[in-house]
Amino acid sequence: MSEQKSAAQLAAETKAAFDQKHDAVKEVAEKALDMAQKGETATAAFKAEMDEKLSAMNGMKAQLAELEQQLSRGGGDGAQEAKSLGQRFVETDDFKGFKDTQRKGASASMEVKADITTATTGAGGVGAAIQPNYRPGVIEQPRRRMTVRQLLMPGTTDSPVVDYTVETGFTNNAAPAAEGALKAQSDLTLDDVQTRTKVLAHWFRVSKQTLSDVAQIRTLIDTRLMYGLEMVEEMQILFGDGTGENLHGIVPQATAYVDPTGGADTQSIDKIRLMLLQASLAEYPSDGIVMNPIDWAWIELLKDGEGRYIIGQPQGNIGATLWNAPVVATQAMTVDKVLTGAFGMAAQLFDQWAGRIETGFQDDDFTRNKVTILAEERLALAVYRPEAFIYGDFGRVA
């Protein structure tokens, strides 16, 4: 019969197995990074393979942690782990004598001088016997769902400059013409407009040891870098002021809301309808309404004089719409403000560099075993018809 292995021997064998699992995960992660840099999409089979290898490595990591705890408690050379009260009792002389004689009236006892607690030191402490339950992976912070880009026309450019021509005036003198008479002449005014691509970027610096030892950290870094780009992109599309390296956003170019009927619009729903009317009178029917989730909740909770919801449906599943236009609720929009417009025809995004991840050495990174991971994109925003966008406020916030 083979000799029972000590905790130290088991730990060494488990460490070797863990290293193999870790190398397998590292190989898959590097392949995934290469695919991402090439713009390739991972297949379902590849994702399943990655999940399987991550699970195997995390399971081996838990076994290794348990064996290392045994070693830290003195179990590496076959020594006994912390004994329970029951084990200590059956090893007392009183119990051994009672077991051997078993005469009538005999008894055995063991003095316990302290309460049983989860402390790791002192009498009565059983904390050394408690094993941690490790949850693999990293618990990420929540991420906002980006929505504004999807409203705009997509486009690409291979130049840092995007030129386009805008019609700025039209004098229509069309009229009936008598036979042989001089026909009327109309006038058309055009203007050239230019917009430039801008770079959005940020980076993390991480040690090579961290990338090697924590399999999930590279995925977390890449995900957070791209999410950061998406957040600033959405803010630039809406509010970029056009100075320096900022995009010229939609809101700074939009037309201010003015009630085209000259009446009094007291409710939020009324005001949005009049904003849509203002855009329609400029010959640009709106295809989107952007507001803060707080304002959308306010509108959904509006009730009539009998306490019935005007548009809200607590048990319904109808998409968010007002006056036949979809509502996009995003925290990127300021509370109490609303933007309506013909997003699909009056503005366009041009991607010169699609969002991408790059790695390299910066300054003395190489000699310090560090890696710089960079995310960047390069894009331009063209707002063809500013009058197609109407921007106003509900008037509930002073």
C-alpha positions as CSV (number, residue, x, y, z in Angstrom):
1,M,0.0,0.0,0.0
2,S,1.5,3.4,-1.0
3,E,2.4,5.9,1.7
4,Q,-0.1,8.7,2.3
5,K,1.1,12.0,0.8
6,S,1.7,15.0,3.1
7,A,-0.1,18.3,2.5
8,A,3.2,19.8,1.3
9,Q,3.5,17.1,-1.4
10,L,-0.1,17.6,-2.4
11,A,0.4,21.3,-2.6
12,A,3.4,21.0,-4.8
13,E,1.5,18.7,-7.2
14,T,-1.6,21.0,-7.2
15,K,0.6,24.0,-7.9
16,A,2.1,22.2,-10.9
17,A,-1.4,21.4,-12.2
18,F,-2.5,25.0,-11.6
19,D,0.4,26.3,-13.6
20,Q,-0.7,24.1,-16.5
21,K,-4.3,25.4,-16.3
22,H,-3.0,29.0,-16.1
23,D,-0.8,28.6,-19.2
24,A,-3.8,27.2,-21.1
25,V,-5.9,30.3,-20.0
26,K,-3.1,32.6,-20.9
27,E,-2.8,31.1,-24.4
28,V,-6.6,31.5,-25.0
29,A,-6.5,35.1,-23.7
30,E,-3.7,36.0,-26.0
31,K,-5.6,34.5,-28.9
32,A,-8.7,36.5,-28.0
33,L,-6.6,39.7,-27.8
34,D,-5.2,39.1,-31.2
35,M,-8.7,38.5,-32.6
36,A,-9.9,41.8,-31.0
37,Q,-7.0,43.8,-32.5
38,K,-7.8,42.3,-35.9
39,G,-11.5,43.2,-35.6
40,E,-12.5,39.5,-35.6
41,T,-15.5,38.2,-33.7
42,A,-15.1,35.3,-31.3
43,T,-17.2,32.3,-32.2
44,A,-19.5,30.6,-29.7
45,A,-17.2,27.6,-29.6
46,F,-14.2,29.7,-28.8
47,K,-16.1,31.5,-26.0
48,A,-17.2,28.2,-24.6
49,E,-13.6,26.9,-24.7
50,M,-12.4,30.1,-22.8
51,D,-15.1,29.7,-20.1
52,E,-14.2,26.0,-19.7
53,K,-10.5,26.7,-19.2
54,L,-11.2,29.6,-16.8
55,S,-13.5,27.4,-14.7
56,A,-10.9,24.6,-14.6
57,M,-8.1,27.1,-13.5
58,N,-10.3,28.7,-10.8
59,G,-11.2,25.2,-9.4
60,M,-7.6,24.3,-9.2
61,K,-6.8,27.6,-7.6
62,A,-9.4,26.9,-4.8
63,Q,-7.8,23.5,-4.2
64,L,-4.3,25.1,-4.0
65,A,-5.6,27.8,-1.6
66,E,-7.0,25.1,0.7
67,L,-3.7,23.1,0.8
68,E,-1.7,26.2,1.4
69,Q,-3.9,27.0,4.4
70,Q,-3.2,23.5,5.8
71,L,0.5,24.2,5.4
72,S,0.2,27.6,7.2
73,R,-1.4,25.7,10.2
74,G,1.5,23.3,10.4
75,G,0.1,20.5,8.3
76,G,2.9,20.3,5.8
77,D,4.8,17.4,7.5
78,G,1.9,15.3,8.5
79,A,1.1,17.3,11.7
80,Q,-2.4,17.3,13.0
81,E,-4.7,20.2,12.0
82,A,-6.7,22.0,14.6
83,K,-8.6,19.4,16.7
84,S,-12.3,19.7,17.4
85,L,-13.7,19.5,20.9
86,G,-14.9,15.9,20.2
87,Q,-11.4,14.8,19.1
88,R,-9.9,16.4,22.2
89,F,-12.5,14.6,24.4
90,V,-11.9,11.1,23.1
91,E,-8.2,11.5,23.7
92,T,-8.5,12.4,27.4
93,D,-7.4,9.9,30.0
94,D,-10.8,10.1,31.6
95,F,-12.5,8.9,28.4
96,K,-9.9,6.2,27.8
97,G,-10.4,4.9,31.3
98,F,-14.1,5.0,31.0
99,K,-14.0,3.2,27.7
100,D,-11.8,0.4,29.2
101,T,-13.7,-0.2,32.4
102,Q,-17.3,0.7,31.5
103,R,-18.4,0.0,35.1
104,K,-21.7,1.2,36.5
105,G,-21.6,4.9,37.6
106,A,-18.4,5.6,35.8
107,S,-18.1,8.9,33.8
108,A,-15.6,10.9,31.9
109,S,-15.3,14.7,31.6
110,M,-13.2,17.4,30.0
111,E,-12.9,20.9,31.2
112,V,-13.6,23.6,28.7
113,K,-12.3,26.9,30.0
114,A,-13.5,29.2,27.2
115,D,-16.5,29.8,25.0
116,I,-16.4,28.4,21.5
117,T,-15.8,31.2,19.0
118,T,-14.5,31.8,15.5
119,A,-11.3,33.3,16.7
120,T,-8.1,31.9,15.3
121,T,-6.1,32.1,18.5
122,G,-6.8,31.4,22.2
123,A,-8.9,28.7,24.0
124,G,-12.1,27.8,22.3
125,G,-11.2,29.4,19.0
126,V,-12.1,27.3,16.0
127,G,-11.4,29.9,13.3
128,A,-8.5,28.0,11.9
129,A,-10.9,25.3,10.8
130,I,-13.0,27.8,8.7
131,Q,-12.4,27.5,5.0
132,P,-13.1,30.5,2.7
133,N,-15.5,30.1,-0.2
134,Y,-13.8,31.8,-3.1
135,R,-15.9,33.3,-5.9
136,P,-13.9,33.4,-9.1
137,G,-13.7,36.4,-11.4
138,V,-14.0,40.2,-10.6
139,I,-17.2,41.8,-9.5
140,E,-17.4,44.7,-12.0
141,Q,-19.1,48.1,-11.5
142,P,-22.3,48.7,-13.4
143,R,-22.1,50.0,-17.0
144,R,-24.4,52.5,-18.6
145,R,-26.1,51.5,-21.9
146,M,-25.1,53.8,-24.7
147,T,-27.9,54.8,-27.0
148,V,-27.2,58.2,-28.9
149,R,-24.8,56.8,-31.5
150,Q,-27.5,54.4,-32.7
151,L,-29.7,57.3,-33.6
152,L,-27.3,58.8,-36.1
153,M,-26.3,57.9,-39.7
154,P,-23.1,55.7,-39.6
155,G,-20.2,56.6,-41.8
156,T,-16.5,56.0,-42.3
157,T,-13.6,58.2,-43.6
158,D,-10.0,57.6,-44.5
159,S,-9.2,61.3,-44.2
160,P,-8.9,63.5,-41.1
161,V,-11.0,66.1,-42.9
162,V,-14.7,65.7,-44.0
163,D,-16.0,68.3,-46.4
164,Y,-19.7,68.7,-47.3
165,T,-21.9,71.3,-49.1
166,V,-24.9,72.7,-47.4
167,E,-27.8,74.6,-49.0
168,T,-28.1,77.8,-47.1
169,G,-30.8,79.6,-49.2
170,F,-33.5,79.1,-51.8
171,T,-35.5,81.8,-53.4
172,N,-38.4,80.1,-55.2
173,N,-39.8,82.3,-58.0
174,A,-41.6,79.5,-59.9
175,A,-44.7,80.9,-61.5
176,P,-47.0,80.3,-64.5
177,A,-45.5,81.5,-67.7
178,A,-47.4,82.8,-70.8
179,E,-46.5,81.7,-74.2
180,G,-43.4,83.5,-75.4
181,A,-43.0,85.4,-72.1
182,L,-39.8,85.5,-70.0
183,K,-39.7,82.7,-67.4
184,A,-39.1,83.5,-63.7
185,Q,-35.6,82.9,-62.3
186,S,-35.1,81.4,-58.8
187,D,-32.0,81.5,-56.7
188,L,-30.1,78.8,-54.8
189,T,-27.2,79.5,-52.3
190,L,-24.7,76.8,-51.3
191,D,-22.0,76.9,-48.7
192,D,-19.0,74.6,-48.0
193,V,-18.6,73.2,-44.5
194,Q,-15.6,71.3,-43.1
195,T,-15.3,69.1,-40.0
196,R,-12.2,67.3,-38.7
197,T,-11.8,64.0,-37.0
198,K,-10.9,64.0,-33.3
199,V,-9.1,61.4,-31.2
200,L,-10.6,60.1,-28.0
201,A,-8.2,58.0,-25.9
202,H,-7.1,56.8,-22.5
203,W,-4.8,54.1,-21.0
204,F,-3.9,51.9,-18.1
205,R,-0.5,50.8,-16.9
206,V,-0.3,47.3,-15.4
207,S,2.6,45.1,-14.3
208,K,3.4,42.0,-16.4
209,Q,3.1,39.9,-13.2
210,T,-0.5,41.0,-12.8
211,L,-1.4,40.1,-16.3
212,S,0.2,36.7,-15.8
213,D,-1.2,35.9,-12.3
214,V,-4.7,37.2,-12.7
215,A,-6.4,35.8,-15.8
216,Q,-9.4,38.0,-15.7
217,I,-7.6,41.3,-15.3
218,R,-6.8,41.7,-19.0
219,T,-10.4,41.2,-20.0
220,L,-11.5,43.7,-17.3
221,I,-9.0,46.3,-18.4
222,D,-10.0,46.0,-22.1
223,T,-13.7,46.1,-21.3
224,R,-13.3,49.2,-19.0
225,L,-11.1,51.0,-21.6
226,M,-13.6,50.6,-24.3
227,Y,-16.5,51.5,-22.0
228,G,-14.7,54.7,-21.1
229,L,-14.4,55.7,-24.7
230,E,-18.1,55.0,-25.3
231,M,-19.0,57.3,-22.3
232,V,-17.0,60.3,-23.5
233,E,-18.1,59.7,-27.1
234,E,-21.8,60.0,-26.1
235,M,-21.1,63.2,-24.1
236,Q,-19.1,64.6,-27.1
237,I,-21.9,63.8,-29.5
238,L,-24.4,65.6,-27.4
239,F,-22.4,68.5,-25.8
240,G,-19.0,68.8,-27.4
241,D,-18.3,72.6,-27.8
242,G,-16.1,72.3,-30.9
243,T,-13.1,74.0,-29.3
244,G,-9.6,72.4,-29.4
245,E,-10.0,68.6,-29.8
246,N,-13.7,68.5,-28.9
247,L,-16.3,67.5,-31.3
248,H,-18.9,70.0,-32.3
249,G,-21.9,68.4,-30.6
250,I,-25.6,68.5,-31.5
251,V,-26.9,70.5,-28.5
252,P,-24.6,73.5,-29.0
253,Q,-25.8,73.7,-32.7
254,A,-29.5,72.9,-32.0
255,T,-32.3,75.4,-32.4
256,A,-33.7,76.7,-29.1
257,Y,-37.3,75.8,-28.4
258,V,-39.9,78.4,-29.1
259,D,-43.6,77.5,-28.9
260,P,-44.6,77.8,-32.6
261,T,-48.3,78.2,-31.6
262,G,-47.7,81.1,-29.2
263,G,-49.9,79.4,-26.6
264,A,-49.2,78.2,-23.0
265,D,-47.8,74.7,-22.8
266,T,-47.9,73.6,-19.1
267,Q,-47.3,69.9,-19.3
268,S,-44.2,68.1,-20.3
269,I,-46.1,66.0,-22.9
270,D,-47.5,69.2,-24.5
271,K,-44.0,70.8,-24.7
272,I,-42.5,67.8,-26.4
273,R,-45.3,67.8,-29.0
274,L,-44.7,71.5,-29.7
275,M,-40.9,70.8,-30.1
276,L,-41.7,68.1,-32.7
277,L,-44.0,70.6,-34.4
278,Q,-41.2,73.2,-34.5
279,A,-38.9,70.7,-36.2
280,S,-41.6,69.7,-38.7
281,L,-42.2,73.3,-39.6
282,A,-38.6,73.4,-40.6
283,E,-39.4,70.4,-42.9
284,Y,-37.5,67.9,-40.7
285,P,-39.9,65.4,-39.0
286,S,-38.2,64.1,-35.8
287,D,-37.3,60.5,-35.4
288,G,-36.0,60.6,-31.8
289,I,-36.5,62.2,-28.4
290,V,-33.5,62.2,-25.9
291,M,-34.1,63.0,-22.2
292,N,-32.8,62.0,-18.8
293,P,-34.4,58.9,-17.2
294,I,-35.7,61.1,-14.3
295,D,-37.7,63.2,-16.7
296,W,-39.0,60.1,-18.5
297,A,-40.1,58.6,-15.2
298,W,-41.9,61.9,-14.4
299,I,-43.8,61.8,-17.7
300,E,-44.8,58.1,-17.3
301,L,-46.1,58.9,-13.8
302,L,-48.4,61.7,-14.9
303,K,-52.1,61.1,-14.0
304,D,-55.4,62.6,-14.9
305,G,-57.9,64.0,-12.6
306,E,-59.2,60.6,-11.6
307,G,-55.7,59.2,-10.7
308,R,-55.3,57.2,-13.9
309,Y,-51.9,57.1,-15.7
310,I,-51.9,59.2,-18.9
311,I,-49.3,57.2,-20.8
312,G,-47.7,55.0,-18.1
313,Q,-48.5,51.3,-18.1
314,P,-47.2,49.6,-15.0
315,Q,-47.9,46.1,-16.4
316,G,-47.3,46.9,-20.1
317,N,-44.4,46.1,-22.3
318,I,-44.8,48.7,-25.1
319,G,-41.6,50.5,-26.1
320,A,-41.0,54.0,-24.9
321,T,-42.5,56.4,-27.4
322,L,-44.2,59.9,-27.4
323,W,-46.2,61.2,-30.4
324,N,-45.0,58.3,-32.6
325,A,-41.3,59.1,-31.9
326,P,-39.0,56.8,-29.9
327,V,-37.8,58.0,-26.5
328,V,-34.2,57.5,-25.6
329,A,-33.6,57.9,-21.8
330,T,-30.0,58.3,-21.0
331,Q,-28.1,59.8,-18.1
332,A,-25.9,61.6,-20.6
333,M,-28.7,64.1,-21.0
334,T,-29.0,66.8,-18.3
335,V,-32.0,66.6,-16.0
336,D,-34.9,68.8,-17.0
337,K,-33.6,69.1,-20.6
338,V,-34.9,67.5,-23.8
339,L,-33.6,67.2,-27.3
340,T,-35.7,66.2,-30.3
341,G,-34.7,66.0,-33.9
342,A,-34.3,64.2,-37.2
343,F,-31.2,62.3,-36.0
344,G,-31.3,59.8,-38.9
345,M,-31.0,62.4,-41.7
346,A,-29.6,65.6,-40.1
347,A,-26.4,64.3,-38.5
348,Q,-23.8,61.7,-39.2
349,L,-20.8,60.1,-37.5
350,F,-17.7,59.3,-39.4
351,D,-15.3,56.7,-38.0
352,Q,-11.7,57.0,-39.1
353,W,-10.3,54.7,-36.4
354,A,-12.9,52.3,-34.9
355,G,-12.5,51.8,-31.1
356,R,-9.4,49.6,-30.6
357,I,-7.0,48.3,-27.9
358,E,-3.2,48.5,-28.3
359,T,-0.4,47.5,-26.0
360,G,3.2,48.7,-25.7
361,F,6.0,50.1,-23.6
362,Q,6.1,53.7,-22.5
363,D,9.1,55.4,-21.0
364,D,10.8,52.9,-18.7
365,D,8.0,50.3,-18.8
366,F,10.2,47.6,-20.3
367,T,12.8,47.8,-17.5
368,R,10.1,47.9,-14.8
369,N,8.2,44.9,-16.2
370,K,5.2,47.0,-16.9
371,V,2.8,47.3,-19.9
372,T,0.8,50.2,-21.1
373,I,-2.6,49.3,-22.5
374,L,-4.2,52.0,-24.7
375,A,-7.8,52.4,-26.0
376,E,-8.5,55.0,-28.7
377,E,-10.8,56.0,-31.5
378,R,-10.9,58.7,-34.1
379,L,-14.1,60.1,-35.4
380,A,-15.9,63.2,-36.8
381,L,-19.4,64.5,-36.3
382,A,-21.2,66.3,-39.1
383,V,-24.4,68.1,-38.1
384,Y,-25.8,68.9,-41.6
385,R,-29.0,70.7,-40.5
386,P,-28.9,72.3,-37.0
387,E,-32.5,73.5,-37.5
388,A,-33.6,69.9,-37.5
389,F,-32.7,69.6,-33.8
390,I,-34.8,71.4,-31.1
391,Y,-33.4,71.8,-27.6
392,G,-35.3,73.0,-24.6
393,D,-36.2,72.4,-20.9
394,F,-39.3,71.3,-19.1
395,G,-39.1,74.1,-16.6
396,R,-39.4,72.0,-13.5
397,V,-35.8,72.8,-12.2
398,A,-34.9,76.4,-11.4
